[in-house]
Amino acid sequence: MTWTLLAVLFISWGGPAANAYWQSLSSSNFGAAKADSMPQGGTPAASLSGTNVTISWAAVSTPAGHAVTGYTVARYTSASGGTPVAAGGGCAGTVTTLSCIEQSVPGGSWFYTVTPVISLWAGAESARSAAVNTDSTPPTISVTSISPTPNGLGYDNTSPVTVNLAAVDNTGGSGVANIKYAVDGGSTVTVNAATAAVSVSGDGIHSVSFSATDVAGNSSTPQTQTVNIDTTAPTVSSVTMVNGGGGGNAGRASTGDTLTIVFSTDMDPHTLCSGWDSTSASQTANGTASISTAEVLTFTSTSCAVPSFGSVALGAAYNTSTTSSLDFTSSTMAWTQSTGTLVITLGVPGTGGTAGTGLSPATPVYSPVTGAADKAGNHVGTITSGGKSKF
């Protein structure tokens, strides 16, 4: 009858969910037995390191004083209710110690429990631990400002330039640990904060690479910010006048003659002709080239209302009139970005003025229009040609 009764109890209460069992009182008399019960697990403590969670708890024993043989560990997504998830890593299965580490825990807020077990019998699940917030989402980082603010073409004409960075971790995340950056592929600088100010100096096109890392060790995708610094005023390498009119016209201004000014290639053509943009490879304006009684050549065009080119003091008597300018209608002014070349080609002589002839070579002086500048906003000064030239 005793064995029959025990078998009935095993069938009724057996299995991992059982919390009570019969215990033999004597190895020589298996019929002598008493009931014992499984205890509830003690509330565990959970701590986070990166995405690894360490769970620890106090030992428990049965009411009869028998130690349990192990514990199972589970986690929940809330402080109450919900479905348990069996812990993995070093906490998988039955843990025979009083602590374990679950590695690479998914991102979220987790509450841990432990349940004592003896063989096939399991005690009551413990109360849940305080929440641990794991983080598998990298922070985001961005350039909040560049100081001074670059102009519309992306240039600064002062140095140094400061690139301000800021990182933000996801809601409920572990928080930003640091920002890392490097300038022009140099050594990496680590700033243990959520903001960083990167100083960039010297003329040229610079590259600032940067990323952020949170406390859990998640790193953002590296990004790059380009910084264009140009503090040097543009230059004019030459001012030349070429005879293009054919036989009999050497030494006098006439149709087909050209005036060529060569700038540094980072010149902003919009500052030479208001109707031009700042980036096109080549641009042309039609208008009138005039030589004043003071022997100063200018160019006017409805396409270049303000500004328009500037002026060139020719240094020789190309207009012998003392009362009116020598005008060439249907003239053109053309810009080539790749070479920084500005060419004025004289059109047909209009009314007014008298062309001089047989002039000696002279040294022209170019005075740019007010505001003529490169793409960084550095202004061009008055330029004297390095040598003599003539039509």
Secondary structure, 3 states (H helix, E strand, C coil): CHHHHHHHHHHHHCCCCCCEEEEEEECCEEEEEEEEECCECCCCEEEEECCEEEEECCCCECCCCCECCEEEEEEECCCCCCCCEECCHHHCCEECCCEEEECCCCCEEEEEEEEEEECCEECECCCCCCCEEECCCCCEEEEEEEECCCCCCCEECCCCEEEEEEEECCCCCCCEEEEEEEECCCCCEEECCCEEEEEECCCEEEEEEEEEEECCCCECCCEEEEEEECCCCCCEEEEEEECCCCCCCCCCCCCCCEEEEEECCCECHHHCECCCCCCCCEEEEEEEEEECCCCEEEEECHHHCCCECEEEECCCCCECCCCCCEEEEEEEEEEECCCCEEEEECCEECCCCCECCCCCCECCEEEECCCCEECCCCECCCEECCCCECC
